[in-house]
Amino acid sequence: MEMAQIGATPKGGVRRLALSDLDRQGRDLFKRWCEDAGLTVRTDAIGNTFARREGRDPKRLPVLFGSHLDSQPSGGKFDGALGVLAGLEVMRTLDDLDITTEAPIEVVNWTDEEGSRFGHSLMGSGVWAGVYDRAKVEALADQEGLTVAEALARTGIGGPEEPTAFPADAYFELHIEQGPILERERKAIGIVTGAQAQIWYDAVVTGQDAHAGTTPPSARRDALVCAARIIDLVDRIMRARGDDGRGTVGQLSVLPNTRNVVPGEVRFSVEFRHPDLEEVRRAAMEFSAEANAIAQASTTELDLHQLFEIPAQPFDAECVDLVRQAAARLELPSREIISGAGHDAVYVARHVPTAMIFTPCENGLSHNEAESILPEEAQAGCQVLFEVVLARANAPRGA
Ligand SMILES: [Zn+2]
């Protein structure tokens, strides 16, 4: 709740955009809490922060856990912050119980998970994992033209460490589900087995600006009507895939966006997701063929630019099993679940054995100021995180 005061919005949410002054304030508070807990804090050049508690055996690789402190423009208190602050609570609890783990452990705050400011989600973990080129990411600009590199320098968030993956024993991320499944089934814990595949596009439909009163149907090249038909297509392609299908147009800009002009240009986003990469590829192929046909039939042009394809990422079987065991031992009702959202864990998983823990959120609502969880839900998730970190950091290691 104290972290949520930084960037608090009138409707009870949070607006703490990545690499903003408010992000800096949130990070400063987190750093102070970490240092108060005796942790050694270091930050890499893209702003990822690692707060370390030493273990008994300095030769062992660290067990990492965390999430992100940045938020959507009208985000909630818990998306990301729960995982970081639960990580801090794990550290404090180990202090309270006077436990020294065998392996060192580190709580992580990844930079710019949300992607809402610079248009690139999972930025910090993506650079760290080598998925994104650091120079390209640093050159990305926000709507005011400020680049990531400039924002890192201006806020002083960027640190001296090289932002590249270092050897680690495991990574665990606690996160709210951001969907309705756990709440609907009254499960306290989601044992996340992996993340679904995604394909994202930028789309531009070009028609022709024309007078709304004088242009008859035969002469219209209405970019918005074409876009509307394509949006419907996205929805149909999604629904044809049942409960596992996802297809969304979430961003749309209309030019010239005035009421008495037939719109000549529309720019919008398109994305498809599915647990199976082959299925999301089939959806994408179907989409591009049909969308082009729609554009042609509407006498407009469609420029479809695929931004990226992210394969489905299964999590590490042993780490997932630790989550399963912890939930069972604590007698928390749980179920296996596929992550519908992208998470830093998905990129970290390319280098480090990884698993995630989900907790329910009210009405499955997230990326929304009304996002809410119950204290006992946070507690259950945090307890599972504590158990898996302890189990991993104290696991006997063969010679
Ligand atoms: Zn998040």
Residues whose N, C-alpha, C, O or C-beta is under 5 A from the ligand:
A	BS01	ZN	D79 G80
